[in-house]
């Protein structure tokens, strides 16, 4: 069984995400949860930008056209 590498939650102040990452939550699925805040879903699809209300991390939606 292959294990994916987990990253520390909210170590960056800005993350660029794509539509493949939707629905977007903070912390994201590839982040450890044990030392983080509760998972919260962010409605980024309408605005293209969202801030996490817990940690202040900013997410920007980058559409990849034709991919």
N, C-alpha and C positions, 0 to 999 in steps of 0.2 A: 504494500500500500504506500503510495507516494504522499508525503506530507508537504503541504505548502508552507513556506516560511512566513511566519507572522511578524508584523512590525509593531513597534510600540505605538499606542494610541496617541493621536494629537501631538506628534513631535514636530510637525510643521505648522506654520500659521496659515498656509495656503495650499490647497490641493486642487488640481485640475482633474475633472472627471468627465466621462463620456456617457452617452445614452446607454451604453452597455452596463454601466454601474447603477442604473436606476432600477428599483426605487433606492434613493440615496439615504443612507443612515450614517450617523456619527455615534460612536466610532464605526468605521467601515468593516466589513466581514474579514478582511485580511489583517486586522489589528487585534492585539490582545485586549481582552475585556477585564481581566482581573484587577487592573490598577486604573481603571477608567470610570467615567460617569455612565449612567444608564444609557442604553441605545435609544436614540431619538431619530425619527424619520423626518427628512427635510424636503419640502416641496420645491425643488430646484427647477423643475421642468418649465414652470410658468415664467420665472424671472431670469433664469440663467445664472443667478448668484444666490447664495444663502450663507448665513452665519449660524453656527451651532450655538444655541442658547446656553449650553452648559460650559463649553470651553472656549468659545469665541473663534474657533477655526473657521476660515472662509473657504467655501467651495465654489468653483467656477465651472460651469458646464461648457465643455468644448465639443461642439458638433463636428463629427468627422464625416464630411460629405463624400459619398461614393465609396465608402469603405465597407 
